[in-house]
Amino acid sequence: MKISTRNVRTLLEPGAARLLIDELETADVAIMGLQEVRWSDSSEIAVGNYHLLWSGPAEAQGGVAVALNRAAYSALKSWFPVNSRLFVAKFKHRFSSLSIVVAYAPTNDASGADKNEFY
């Protein structure tokens, strides 16, 4: 099972999610954490053989998500959008459970207050 992460910079452009899913299918990635998706609020969508679950702010800046293939999605027990920078998904497996945390930390250019709030 391949698990990965990527800063996608945006999935707002038409067709961007489909291009991402095509790359995931080619690389046979089961679970990918995504940062800076720029999708607002929290929701879920199916694209091809993958499900995208996300958590973002109301103004569609930043945001985190996870892309799951069918096998990973069927093992999904729960998911929780903490805020626009943190996302938690819990999966069942043979021995117990696995928690995945997707984080999008503030950059060095962010204000001290933003960094302190995140950490």
C-alpha positions as CSV (number, residue, x, y, z in Angstrom):
1,M,0.0,0.0,0.0
2,K,1.4,3.3,-1.0
3,I,0.8,6.4,1.2
4,S,2.0,9.8,0.2
5,T,1.6,13.5,0.7
6,R,1.7,16.5,-1.7
7,N,1.2,20.2,-1.7
8,V,-1.0,20.6,-4.8
9,R,-1.1,24.5,-4.6
10,T,-4.8,24.5,-5.8
11,L,-7.5,22.2,-7.0
12,L,-9.8,25.1,-8.0
13,E,-8.9,25.0,-11.7
14,P,-11.4,23.0,-13.8
15,G,-10.1,19.5,-14.3
16,A,-7.4,19.7,-11.6
17,A,-9.0,17.0,-9.4
18,R,-9.3,14.7,-12.4
19,L,-5.6,15.2,-13.3
20,L,-4.6,14.5,-9.7
21,I,-6.6,11.3,-9.7
22,D,-5.1,10.2,-13.0
23,E,-1.6,10.6,-11.5
24,L,-2.6,8.7,-8.3
25,E,-4.0,5.8,-10.4
26,T,-0.8,5.7,-12.5
27,A,1.4,5.6,-9.4
28,D,-1.0,3.2,-7.6
29,V,-1.2,5.4,-4.5
30,A,-3.8,4.2,-2.0
31,I,-3.8,7.2,0.4
32,M,-2.5,10.7,-0.3
33,G,-2.6,13.7,2.0
34,L,-3.1,16.9,0.2
35,Q,-2.2,20.5,1.3
36,E,-3.4,23.8,-0.1
37,V,-6.3,22.4,-2.0
38,R,-8.2,25.7,-1.7
39,W,-11.6,24.1,-1.4
40,S,-13.9,25.8,1.1
41,D,-15.8,24.1,3.9
42,S,-15.7,20.4,4.5
43,S,-17.1,17.7,2.3
44,E,-16.5,14.6,0.2
45,I,-16.6,13.8,-3.5
46,A,-15.9,10.8,-5.7
47,V,-13.7,11.3,-8.7
48,G,-13.0,8.2,-10.8
49,N,-11.9,5.4,-8.5
50,Y,-11.0,7.8,-5.7
51,H,-12.8,9.7,-3.0
52,L,-11.6,13.1,-1.9
53,L,-12.4,14.3,1.6
54,W,-11.4,17.8,2.6
55,S,-11.4,20.5,5.2
56,G,-11.0,24.1,4.2
57,P,-11.8,27.7,5.3
58,A,-14.8,29.6,4.1
59,E,-12.6,31.9,1.8
60,A,-11.0,28.9,-0.1
61,Q,-7.4,29.6,0.9
62,G,-5.2,26.8,2.2
63,G,-7.2,23.7,3.1
64,V,-6.2,20.1,3.5
65,A,-7.6,16.9,2.0
66,V,-7.1,13.2,1.6
67,A,-7.5,11.1,-1.5
68,L,-8.4,7.5,-1.0
69,N,-8.6,4.7,-3.5
70,R,-11.5,2.2,-3.3
71,A,-9.7,-0.2,-0.9
72,A,-8.7,2.6,1.4
73,Y,-12.1,4.2,1.3
74,S,-13.7,0.9,2.2
75,A,-11.4,0.7,5.3
76,L,-12.3,4.2,6.4
77,K,-13.9,4.2,9.8
78,S,-14.2,7.9,10.3
79,W,-12.9,11.3,9.3
80,F,-12.8,14.6,11.2
81,P,-12.0,18.0,9.6
82,V,-10.3,19.7,12.6
83,N,-9.8,23.1,10.7
84,S,-8.4,24.4,7.5
85,R,-4.9,23.2,8.4
86,L,-5.6,19.8,10.1
87,F,-7.6,16.7,9.0
88,V,-7.8,13.3,10.7
89,A,-8.9,10.0,9.1
90,K,-9.2,6.7,10.9
91,F,-9.0,3.3,9.1
92,K,-9.6,-0.2,10.2
93,H,-7.0,-2.9,9.5
94,R,-6.2,-6.4,10.4
95,F,-4.6,-5.6,13.8
96,S,-6.3,-2.5,15.0
97,S,-6.8,0.9,13.5
98,L,-4.6,3.5,11.7
99,S,-5.0,7.2,12.0
100,I,-3.7,9.6,9.3
101,V,-3.2,13.2,10.1
102,V,-2.9,15.7,7.2
103,A,-1.3,19.0,8.2
104,Y,-0.6,22.2,6.4
105,A,1.7,24.3,8.6
106,P,2.1,28.0,8.2
107,T,5.1,29.1,6.1
108,N,8.0,31.2,7.4
109,D,6.3,34.3,6.0
110,A,3.2,33.8,8.2
111,S,2.7,36.0,11.2
112,G,4.0,34.9,14.6
113,A,0.4,34.7,15.8
114,D,-0.6,32.3,13.0
115,K,2.4,30.1,13.7
116,N,1.6,30.0,17.4
117,E,-2.0,29.2,16.8
118,F,-1.1,26.3,14.6
119,Y,1.5,24.8,16.9
